[in-house]
Amino acid sequence: MRPLVGLLLLTTGCSRGAKSSDAGAPSPSTAASASTSASADVVSKASESWDAGPPVVGAGRVDAAALRARTHARLDHDTSKVTVLTGDDPRSIGERLCEAVVPKRPKETPILLKPNLGGFEWFKSGKDDGVKGRITDPEFVRGVIQCLKKRGHTRITVAEGWGATHADWKKLIEVSGYAAMTADEHVPLVAMDDDGVFDVEGDQPGKPLAVSGMEKTRVPTLLVPKILAEHLDHGLFISIPKIKAHRFGVFSASIKGVQGTIMLSDAAPAFRQKARMHRELNGWLKTKEGDRAAYVAALETFGERIADVLEVEAPHVVLAEGAPGMMGDGFQKLFPTKEKLGVGGTHPVAVDRVVAQVLGLWDNAALAAELGGHRTSPLLTIAAKRFALDLAKVETTGDGAALIEGPRPTRFFGMAGFELGSGAAPPTAAEPPTVHAAQVTTDVELGKSDPLWAKAKEISWATDFAGETTPHVTRARFLFRAGAEGALYASFDVEGTGLFVDDAFPLESERAKLYQEDCVELFLDPTPVTPKQYFEIEVGPKGHFLDLSVDHGKSDVGWSSKLTRATRVDPAKKSAHLELRLAAPEIVKALSPGARLRLGLYRMEGKSPRRYLAWSPPRTKKPNFHVPEAFGWLVLDP
């Protein structure tokens, strides 16, 4: 490995800021000419008065108490917004995100860039190299490097921890493209796992340093790589994780990313002990389908350990690469996000909160049902508690901030054998559609051509459940009235209908299995944070009806939507008009101007062939409207 360019080392007997013996290492001036031209000084806004603070490294040891105090002083009051940027090219996203997020520092400040290189599905052959999609894209990191060079920085190092042999590390950096990228950019690439095995000559940047003051934590034998300790002491530590799902941790970003820096001293070799951070999982693995509570407990313990490490190793900046982000399990099952984006900020927990929402793994009721009530990764909530961060108040900025204004689609495979989003639209599907409901202050008279309907903007669709276009057009409008006497009103115009209806069935009683005849269906979730709980209202063209509530696939036909309806049909024109008034308390309570409610609109048509029409197609293999992830939005206008 090449020695760290111009790194200031703090070792036994060296005063703070003294330079160690590094014969053969390029001087700062040499490194500057190698990485950027002398005239490229564009850091006039750099804070030349920046002070790293009291030392945390000395006498070959790292002071955990000092680091912990420094971390809390920095993060406990950090309310800065998280930046979300989109684009087409990983390099340009990385460069723009760096420019927007990384604070200005003097040009001589040593900077450590830590991408995610260690978590992957080993090495394969053929189209899947076992690396792509699982690690931080090297071009994204190149963009960050080029941003820093434009500011005049020359002391830049790329480093990641490793838990396997040095031969495998060398293969990894070749296969991943990091060896070529860092050579092109003239920056060192370091394995932070020295342990007397890898970088045994020169500055030994990966040499483990003992950490004092960890005795009361869940990682009392923690070791910190020397290069990381030095950058925490007097440099800038930038974490550059891959935005991806993780089969055990739920998702992986900056919080879980600290595992790549971990070595433990109570077993040898120290760099092979990373897996012992979640050793409580071993008991559950013996049975696989065993006690789910034991699985969740192991995940919670892992979260506590990671939080212990984060308190002393929190990065100064996080620039997370999602170009694209990766849903699935992070290892074998990979489902890219539709968008290419980057998420960055100076608070690692806040950044991870936004990453969780990008992946649809924030405030997820389906996840909570599988993980003992955890609506996101326990790693995130435990870390937030350590830093007294209110996750609900994290704010975003940037051209991609609108992407997370509402619930996101997800596809997640948990190690415990559960799957989320299996019936949802594929990641490449279009964004969910939106319909607006106009507000009225008086009751709407159904079936009497009430002029209030003119306030509602009409939508239409002719697609089926798979997204294929059909000749059957359906049009809809929505109104709402807020307050105690409130209601949600919907009108449907059905074209191209054969009026396949059992006229013998009475209109006064609910029509069981109405879905087997022609009808329109409205699925409504008044509380979007509970995507598996919603209401279903079915109405036929002649007024037959059925309403029910759905809770995680279980139906309750005893629920009433307090439905009033008026319908008329025109067999000659093969058309029907339906007007509905829904006044159930659960619905009325949600009718506030500005609210956004999840909504599914569907239509059953014909006997042979049978059509299953959808406004927001779920795109399932077989007709299935019970896919909340594919619902659109009903927006209640002011």
C-alpha positions in Angstrom: 0.0 0.0 0.0 1.1 3.5 -0.7 1.8 5.6 2.4 -0.8 8.3 3.4 0.0 11.5 1.6 1.3 14.1 4.0 -0.5 12.6 7.0 0.2 14.1 10.4 0.7 11.2 12.8 0.3 11.2 16.6 2.3 8.4 18.0 4.1 7.8 21.3 6.5 10.6 22.1 5.2 12.9 19.3 3.6 16.2 20.1 0.3 17.2 18.6 0.9 18.2 15.0 4.4 16.8 14.8 5.2 14.9 11.6 6.3 11.2 11.9 9.3 9.9 10.0 7.8 9.1 6.5 10.8 9.0 4.2 9.6 8.3 0.7 6.1 9.8 1.2 5.4 12.6 -1.2 5.5 16.0 0.4 2.3 18.2 0.3 3.7 20.2 -2.5 4.5 17.1 -4.6 1.1 15.6 -3.9 -0.6 18.9 -4.9 1.0 18.9 -8.3 0.0 15.3 -8.7 -3.6 15.8 -8.0 -4.5 19.3 -9.1 -2.9 22.3 -10.7 -1.3 25.0 -8.5 -3.7 27.6 -9.9 -6.8 25.6 -8.9 -7.3 27.3 -5.6 -11.0 27.9 -5.4 -11.4 27.7 -1.6 -11.5 31.4 -0.7 -14.4 30.6 1.6 -12.5 27.9 3.5 -12.5 28.5 7.2 -8.8 29.1 7.9 -9.6 29.6 11.6 -11.1 26.1 11.9 -9.8 24.2 15.0 -10.0 20.5 15.3 -10.3 20.8 19.1 -8.4 19.0 21.9 -6.4 15.9 21.0 -8.1 12.5 21.3 -5.0 10.4 20.3 -1.8 10.1 22.3 0.7 7.6 23.6 -0.6 5.1 21.0 -4.1 5.0 22.5 -7.4 6.6 21.6 -9.4 8.4 24.3 -13.0 7.2 23.9 -14.4 9.7 26.5 -12.8 12.6 24.6 -14.2 11.3 21.3 -17.6 10.7 22.7 -17.8 14.2 24.1 -16.6 15.7 20.8 -19.2 13.7 18.9 -22.1 14.7 21.2 -21.0 18.4 21.1 -21.2 18.2 17.3 -24.4 16.2 16.8 -26.6 16.8 19.8 -27.6 20.2 18.4 -27.1 19.6 14.7 -30.5 20.4 13.1 -29.2 21.0 9.6 -31.2 19.7 6.7 -30.4 16.6 4.8 -29.7 17.2 1.1 -31.2 14.9 -1.6 -29.9 15.3 -5.1 -30.9 13.4 -8.3 -29.1 12.9 -11.6 -28.1 10.5 -14.3 -24.4 10.1 -13.6 -23.0 8.8 -10.3 -19.9 10.9 -10.7 -21.8 14.2 -11.1 -24.1 13.4 -8.2 -21.2 12.7 -6.0 -19.5 15.9 -7.0 -22.6 18.1 -6.5 -23.5 16.4 -3.2 -20.0 17.1 -1.9 -20.1 20.7 -2.9 -23.5 21.1 -1.3 -22.8 19.3 2.0 -19.1 19.1 2.9 -18.1 22.0 5.1 -15.1 24.2 4.0 -11.8 23.4 5.7 -8.2 24.6 5.2 -6.6 23.0 2.2 -4.0 21.2 4.3 -6.7 19.3 6.3 -6.3 15.5 5.9 -9.5 14.0 4.5 -10.5 10.3 4.8 -13.1 8.9 2.4 -14.7 5.7 3.5 -16.9 4.0 0.9 -18.7 0.7 1.4 -16.4 -2.0 -0.1 -16.6 -4.9 2.4 -20.2 -6.0 2.1 -20.8 -8.1 -1.0 -21.8 -11.6 -2.2 -18.2 -12.7 -2.5 -16.7 -13.0 -6.0 -18.6 -14.6 -8.8 -18.0 -15.0 -12.5 -20.1 -14.1 -15.5 -22.5 -11.1 -15.5 -22.6 -11.0 -11.7 -19.2 -10.2 -10.2 -20.6 -10.3 -6.7 -19.7 -6.7 -6.1 -21.7 -4.4 -8.4 -24.9 -3.0 -6.8 -23.6 -4.0 -3.3 -20.8 -1.5 -2.9 -20.4 2.3 -3.3 -20.0 3.1 -7.0 -16.3 4.2 -7.5 -17.4 6.9 -9.9 -19.5 8.5 -7.1 -16.4 8.5 -5.0 -14.4 10.0 -7.9 -16.9 12.8 -8.0 -16.3 13.5 -4.3 -12.6 13.5 -4.8 -12.8 15.9 -7.8 -15.0 18.2 -5.7 -12.4 18.3 -2.9 -9.5 18.8 -5.4 -11.3 21.8 -6.8 -11.3 23.3 -3.3 -7.5 22.8 -3.3 -7.3 19.7 -1.0 -4.3 17.4 -1.6 -4.3 15.2 1.4 -7.1 12.8 0.5 -7.2 9.1 1.3 -9.7 6.4 0.4 -9.9 3.6 3.0 -12.2 0.8 4.1 -12.0 -2.0 6.6 -11.7 -5.6 5.5 -12.4 -8.9 7.2 -10.7 -11.4 4.9 -7.3 -12.1 3.4 -5.0 -9.5 1.9 -5.1 -11.5 -1.4 -8.9 -11.1 -1.4 -8.6 -7.4 -0.7 -6.3 -7.0 -3.7 -8.8 -8.9 -5.8 -11.7 -6.8 -4.5 -10.1 -3.5 -5.3 -9.3 -4.7 -8.9 -12.8 -6.2 -9.5 -14.6 -3.2 -8.0 -12.7 -0.6 -10.0 -11.3 1.1 -6.9 -7.7 0.3 -7.7 -7.9 2.0 -11.1 -10.0 4.9 -9.9 -7.7 5.9 -7.1 -4.6 5.4 -9.3 -6.2 7.8 -11.8 -6.9 10.3 -9.1 -3.5 9.9 -7.5 -4.9 9.2 -4.0 -3.9 6.4 -1.7 -6.2 3.4 -1.2 -5.8 1.8 2.3 -7.1 -1.4 3.9 -7.9 -0.4 7.5 -7.0 -3.8 8.9 -3.3 -3.8 9.5 -3.1 -6.1 12.5 0.6 -6.7 11.6 -0.6 -8.6 8.5 -1.3 -6.2 5.7 0.5 -2.8 5.7 3.5 -3.8 7.8 5.9 -1.3 6.5 5.8 2.5 6.2 3.2 4.4 8.3 1.1 1.2 8.8 -2.2 3.2 8.4 -4.4 0.3 9.3 -2.6 -0.5 12.5 -5.1 -1.0 15.4 -5.0 1.3 18.3 -6.4 0.5 21.7 -9.4 2.5 22.9 -9.7 3.5 26.5 -13.0 4.2 28.2 -15.1 1.6 26.5 -15.4 -0.7 29.5 -19.0 0.1 30.2 -20.2 -0.4 26.6 -21.1 -3.5 24.6 -17.7 -3.2 22.7 -15.2 -3.0 25.6 -12.4 -4.4 23.4 -12.8 -2.0 20.5 -9.8 -1.1 18.4 -9.6 1.8 16.0 -7.5 1.8 12.8 -4.7 4.3 13.2 -5.6 6.2 10.1 -9.2 6.7 11.2 -8.2 7.8 14.7 -5.9 10.4 13.2 -8.6 11.8 11.0 -11.1 11.9 13.9 -8.4 13.7 15.9 -7.4 16.4 13.4 -8.9 15.8 10.0 -12.2 15.3 8.2 -13.8 11.8 8.1 -16.4 11.5 5.3 -18.5 8.3 5.1 -19.6 7.4 1.6 -22.0 4.4 2.1 -24.1 2.6 -0.5 -27.8 3.1 -0.1 -29.2 -0.5 0.1 -31.4 -2.8 2.0 -29.7 -5.3 4.4 -31.2 -8.6 5.3 -30.4 -8.3 9.0 -29.9 -4.6 9.7 -33.0 -3.7 7.5 -30.9 -1.2 5.6 -27.3 -0.2 5.4 -25.9 3.4 5.3 -23.7 5.4 7.6 -24.7 3.9 10.9 -24.2 0.3 9.9 -21.2 1.5 7.8 -19.1 1.9 11.0 -18.9 -1.9 11.2 -16.3 -1.6 8.4 -13.9 0.2 10.8 -14.2 -2.2 13.7 -11.5 -4.5 15.1 -11.8 -6.3 18.5 -8.9 -7.2 20.7 -10.4 -10.2 22.5 -9.7 -12.7 19.7 -7.2 -13.0 16.9 -6.8 -11.9 14.3 -8.5 -8.6 15.3 -9.7 -7.7 11.8 -11.6 -11.0 11.5 -13.9 -10.2 14.5 -16.4 -7.9 12.7 -19.1 -10.7 12.7 -18.9 -11.0 16.4 -20.7 -7.6 16.6 -23.9 -9.6 16.0 -22.9 -12.9 17.7 -26.3 -13.2 19.5 -27.7 -14.1 16.1 -25.8 -17.4 16.1 -28.4 -19.1 18.4 -31.2 -18.1 16.2 -29.4 -19.3 13.1 -29.2 -22.8 14.4 -33.0 -23.1 14.0 -33.6 -20.5 11.3 -37.3 -20.5 11.7 -37.0 -20.4 15.5 -38.2 -17.8 18.0 -38.8 -14.5 16.2 -38.4 -12.7 19.5 -34.9 -14.0 19.8 -34.1 -12.8 16.3 -35.4 -9.3 17.1 -33.5 -9.2 20.4 -30.3 -10.1 18.5 -31.0 -7.2 16.1 -31.6 -4.8 19.0 -28.4 -5.8 20.7 -26.5 -5.3 17.4 -28.0 -1.9 17.2 -26.8 -1.0 20.7 -23.2 -2.2 19.8 -23.2 -0.2 16.6 -24.4 2.9 18.6 -21.5 2.4 21.0 -19.1 2.6 18.1 -20.9 5.5 16.4 -20.6 7.6 19.5 -16.8 7.5 19.2 -16.4 7.1 15.4 -19.2 9.2 14.0 -18.2 10.6 10.6 -18.1 14.4 10.2 -20.0 14.1 6.9 -22.1 11.5 5.1 -22.5 11.3 1.4 -24.6 8.3 0.6 -24.7 6.9 -2.9 -27.9 5.7 -4.4 -27.2 5.8 -8.1 -29.3 3.7 -8.0 -30.2 2.6 -4.5 -30.7 -1.1 -4.0 -33.7 -2.7 -2.4 -33.9 -6.5 -1.8 -31.6 -8.1 0.8 -28.2 -6.4 0.0 -26.6 -9.7 -1.0 -28.3 -12.0 -3.5 -31.6 -10.3 -4.2 -31.1 -6.9 -5.7 -33.9 -4.5 -6.9 -32.6 -1.0 -8.0 -34.6 2.1 -7.2 -36.2 3.9 -10.1 -34.2 7.1 -9.3 -30.5 7.7 -9.2 -29.7 10.0 -6.2 -27.4 10.9 -3.4 -28.3 11.8 0.2 -25.9 13.9 2.3 -25.6 15.7 5.6 -23.5 16.4 8.6 -25.6 14.3 11.0 -25.2 10.6 10.2 -28.4 9.5 11.9 -30.5 12.2 10.1 -29.0 11.1 6.8 -29.9 7.4 7.6 -33.4 8.5 8.4 -33.8 9.9 4.9 -32.1 6.8 3.4 -34.6 4.6 5.2 -37.5 6.5 3.6 -35.9 6.4 0.1 -36.0 2.6 0.5 -39.5 2.5 1.8 -38.2 1.2 5.2 -39.3 4.1 7.4 -42.4 4.1 9.4 -43.4 0.8 7.7 -46.3 -1.0 9.4 -45.6 -4.2 7.5 -42.1 -4.2 8.8 -43.3 -3.6 12.4 -45.6 -6.7 12.1 -42.5 -8.8 11.4 -40.0 -7.1 13.8 -41.8 -6.8 17.1 -43.1 -3.3 16.5 -40.0 -1.8 14.9 -41.3 0.4 12.0 -37.8 0.9 10.7 -34.3 -0.5 11.5 -33.6 -0.7 15.2 -30.1 0.6 14.4 -31.7 3.9 13.3 -34.0 4.3 16.3 -31.4 3.3 18.9 -28.8 5.7 17.4 -31.4 8.5 17.3 -32.1 7.9 21.0 -28.4 8.2 21.8 -28.2 11.7 20.2 -31.7 12.8 21.3 -32.7 13.2 17.6 -36.4 13.4 16.8 -36.6 11.4 13.6 -40.0 12.8 12.7 -38.5 16.3 12.5 -35.7 15.6 10.1 -36.0 18.1 7.2 -34.7 17.8 3.6 -33.6 20.1 0.9 -32.3 19.7 -2.7 -33.9 18.8 -6.0 -34.8 15.3 -4.8 -36.5 16.2 -1.6 -39.9 15.8 -3.1 -39.3 12.1 -3.7 -39.8 11.4 0.0 -42.8 13.6 0.6 -45.1 10.5 0.7 -44.6 6.8 1.3 -42.2 5.0 -1.0 -42.4 1.6 -2.7 -40.2 -1.1 -1.1 -39.0 -4.6 -1.8 -37.3 -6.1 1.2 -36.2 -9.7 2.0 -35.5 -10.2 5.7 -33.1 -12.9 7.0 -36.0 -14.2 9.3 -37.8 -15.4 6.2 -40.3 -12.6 5.5 -40.7 -10.5 2.5 -42.2 -7.0 2.0 -43.6 -5.6 -1.2 -43.7 -8.9 -3.1 -46.9 -8.0 -4.9 -46.1 -4.4 -5.5 -45.3 -2.8 -8.8 -41.7 -3.3 -10.0 -39.2 -0.6 -9.1 -39.3 0.7 -12.7 -43.1 1.4 -12.5 -44.4 5.0 -12.9 -44.9 7.2 -9.9 -48.3 6.7 -8.2 -51.0 8.9 -9.7 -52.8 11.7 -7.8 -56.4 12.9 -7.8 -57.5 16.1 -6.1 -60.7 16.5 -4.1 -62.3 20.0 -4.0 -63.6 21.2 -0.8 -67.3 22.1 -0.4 -69.1 23.6 2.6 -72.6 22.1 2.0 -73.9 18.6 1.4 -73.9 17.4 -2.2 -77.2 16.3 -3.5 -76.6 12.9 -5.1 -78.2 12.0 -8.4 -79.5 15.5 -9.1 -76.7 17.0 -11.2 -75.5 19.1 -8.3 -73.4 22.0 -9.7 -70.9 21.5 -6.9 -69.4 18.6 -9.0 -68.1 21.3 -11.4 -65.5 22.2 -8.8 -63.9 18.7 -9.0 -61.2 18.0 -11.5 -61.9 14.8 -13.5 -59.4 11.9 -13.9 -59.8 8.9 -16.2 -58.2 5.6 -16.9 -58.5 2.6 -19.2 -55.6 0.5 -17.9 -56.0 -3.0 -16.4 -54.2 -4.5 -13.4 -51.1 -5.2 -15.5 -51.0 -1.6 -17.0 -52.3 -2.7 -20.4 -54.7 -0.3 -22.2 -58.3 -1.5 -22.7 -61.3 0.0 -24.5 -63.1 0.5 -21.2 -62.8 4.1 -19.9 -63.7 5.1 -16.4 -63.9 8.7 -15.2 -64.0 9.9 -11.6 -64.3 13.1 -9.6 -64.0 13.8 -5.8 -65.3 16.4 -3.4 -65.1 16.5 0.4 -66.7 18.4 3.3 -64.8 18.8 6.5 -66.2 18.9 10.0 -68.7 16.9 12.1 -71.2 16.8 9.2 -68.5 16.0 6.7 -68.3 13.4 4.0 -66.2 12.2 1.1 -68.1 12.3 -2.3 -67.1 10.4 -5.4 -68.6 10.2 -8.8 -67.9 7.6 -11.5 -68.7 7.6 -15.2 -68.4 4.0 -16.6 -68.1 3.7 -20.4 -68.1 0.5 -22.5 -70.0 -1.6 -19.9 -72.2 -4.6 -20.6 -74.0 -4.0 -17.3 -73.3 -7.5 -16.1 -75.5 -7.4 -12.9 -77.8 -9.7 -11.1 -81.0 -7.6 -11.0 -82.7 -10.1 -8.8 -80.6 -9.2 -5.8 -82.1 -6.5 -3.5 -80.5 -3.1 -3.3 -81.1 -2.7 0.4 -78.8 -5.5 1.5 -75.0 -5.8 1.0 -74.2 -7.8 -2.0 -71.7 -10.5 -1.1 -69.2 -11.3 -3.8 -70.2 -8.2 -5.8 -66.7 -8.2 -7.3 -67.9 -11.1 -9.4 -70.2 -8.7 -11.3 -69.7 -5.3 -12.8 -68.8 -2.7 -10.2 -66.4 0.1 -9.3 -64.2 -0.3 -6.2 -62.7 2.3 -4.0 -59.9 1.4 -1.6 -59.1 4.2 0.9 -56.5 4.4 3.6 -57.2 7.5 5.8 -54.0 6.9 7.8 -51.2 6.3 5.3 -48.7 5.2 8.0 -50.7 1.9 8.2 -50.5 0.7 4.6 -51.9 -2.8 5.4 -55.1 -1.3 6.9 -57.6 0.3 4.6 -61.3 0.4 3.6 -62.9 -1.1 0.5 -66.2 0.1 -1.0 -67.8 -1.6 -4.0 -70.8 -0.3 -5.9 -72.5 -1.7 -8.9 -73.9 0.3 -11.8 -77.5 -0.3 -10.5 -76.7 0.5 -6.8 -75.7 -2.9 -5.4 -73.0 -2.4 -2.8 -70.5 -4.0 -0.4 -68.2 -2.3 2.1 -65.6 -3.7 4.4 -62.4 -3.0 6.3 -59.1 -4.8 5.6 -56.4 -5.4 8.2 -53.3 -7.2 6.9 -55.3 -9.3 4.5 -58.2 -10.0 6.9 -61.6 -8.6 6.0 -64.4 -7.4 8.3 -67.7 -7.0 6.4 -69.3 -5.7 9.6 -67.6 -2.3 9.0 -69.9 0.3 7.4 -68.8 3.2 5.2 -72.1 5.0 6.0 -72.7 4.9 2.2 -75.3 6.8 0.4 -75.4 6.3 -3.4 -77.3 7.3 -6.5 -76.9 5.5 -9.9 -78.3 5.6 -13.4 -77.6 3.4 -16.4 -77.9 3.8 -20.2 -77.8 0.4 -21.8 -78.0 1.9 -25.3 -74.8 3.8 -24.7 -73.3 1.1 -22.6 -72.7 3.6 -19.8 -73.4 4.2 -16.2 -73.1 7.1 -13.7 -72.6 6.5 -10.0 -72.4 9.1 -7.2 -71.3 8.1 -3.6 -71.3 9.7 -0.2 -69.0 8.1 2.4 -69.6 9.3 6.0 -67.9 6.7 8.2 -66.3 8.4 11.3 -62.9 6.9 10.3 -63.1 8.7 7.0 -64.6 11.9 8.1 -61.9 12.3 10.8 -59.3 12.3 8.0 -61.0 15.0 5.9 -58.7 17.9 6.6 -57.7 20.4 3.9 -54.2 19.6 2.7 -54.3 16.0 3.8 -53.0 13.2 1.5 -54.8 9.8 1.7 -53.8 6.6 -0.1 -56.4 5.7 -2.7 -57.0 2.8 -5.1 -59.6 3.0 -7.8 -60.7 -0.1 -9.7 -63.4 -1.5 -11.9 -64.7 -5.0 -12.7 -66.1 -5.4 -16.1 -67.7 -8.2 -18.2 -68.1 -11.9 -17.8 -66.1 -13.3 -20.7 -63.6 -11.9 -21.1 -63.4 -10.6 -17.5 -61.6 -7.2 -17.2 -59.8 -6.0 -14.0 -59.3 -2.3 -14.5 -57.0 -0.1 -12.3 -56.3 3.6 -12.1 -52.9 2.8 -10.5 -52.0 -0.7 -11.8 -50.5 -3.0 -9.2 -48.8 -4.9 -12.1 -49.1 -8.3 -10.4 -48.8 -11.6 -12.3 -52.5 -12.3 -11.6 -55.3 -9.8 -10.9 -54.9 -8.6 -7.4 -56.1 -5.2 -6.2 -55.0 -5.7 -2.6 -51.5 -4.2 -3.1 -51.4 -1.0 -0.9 -47.9 -0.3 -2.2 -49.4 0.5 -5.6 -52.2 2.8 -4.4 -52.2 6.4 -5.7 -52.9 9.6 -3.7 -56.1 11.5 -2.9 -55.1 15.1 -2.1 -57.7 17.2 -0.2 -57.4 20.8 -1.6 -57.6 23.8 0.7 
